[in-house]
Amino acid sequence: MERAESLVAQAAAQGAQIAVLPEVFNTGYEYHDRNYGLAEPLDGPSVRWMKAAARQHNLHLAGTLLLRDGPEIFNAMFLVAPDGRTWRYDKSYPWIWERAYFRPRRHPITPAETDLGRIGMLICWDVAHPKLWAAYAGKVDLMLVSSCPPLGHISPFIFPDGKSVLPRELGPLMKLVYRNSEKVFGECMRQQAAWLGVPLAQTTGAGQFRSFLPRPKLSLGVLFMARPDLWKYIRQAREVYIECGYFDETFIADARGKVLSRASLNGDNLTVSTVELDEESPNPMKEQPKIDLSPLTYAADALTNALLVSYYQKNKAKRKAG
């Protein structure tokens, strides 16, 4: 939180009116059962801090955190105004293993009606779903995206004996699953925002991602279907981890999709730029661009989500009872 506070203060000192923090900025991104305990209520310390920081620095502040709302946990993005007004958007599509820790959005999508204009929000993997962009068509002046995507398409699975296997080495189906994935958090989302006719601010994480997997035997068992030689590791599934960096895609783009500025992945960093908002929310003037991912990508995501629902329900209930 101190690091977030420092970056927000730097942004404000450079004249920023809106600051966007990465996904789960308050805890970091990891696949671990500690996530259940890290989920906070609406009046928890992270939202209180966001309100205090927005007020202190006289800007609108956005970022996501794991939110405990009644019996459920959501990955919620908050946009907080200097006067304390708050808008919320919940992640619609948990990516693969994320479904073990929170559930999808269940509320309608509504733009944030701020003093700066009407603002739309999305979280990470949501950007790969055109219908979510379409839900904002003609209704927003600016899009904010809070993300923390690891470089999953080049993230090796590392085994206890030191052996590592890349996703592309798990057979032709995995190659299709990750086809064009390197474009999702850059080129693809800029095309969608340009179709809306609005500027876009997108944040990602920095540093090194390292994590074990939820339901490791099930997760790896599915992946090993194309590599029978790896079945010898199934009993050690809990010791297998993935490790990689993050997408280098923290940027601000104008309404045509041109990148105005970027932040470096070299440690904690920020980027500031000026964008012009139309007096009225623009309407798309052409057909919505397609996102060129394989249907297998969405199928793999949906299947993994379905397999992890019971894990989420079990652990959510334990946390609630405890």
PyMOL commands that set and color helices and strands:
alter all, ss='L'
color gray80, all
select helices_A, chain A and resi 2-13+34-38+45-57+96-100+124-128+130-134+152-154+167-170+172-177+181-196+216-226+228-239+295-321
alter helices_A, ss='H'
color red, helices_A
select strands_A, chain A and resi 18-20+60-69+72-80+86-90+112-114+117-123+142-146+157-158+164-165+200-203+209-212+241-244+251-253+259-262
alter strands_A, ss='S'
color yellow, strands_A
deselect
rebuild
show_as cartoon
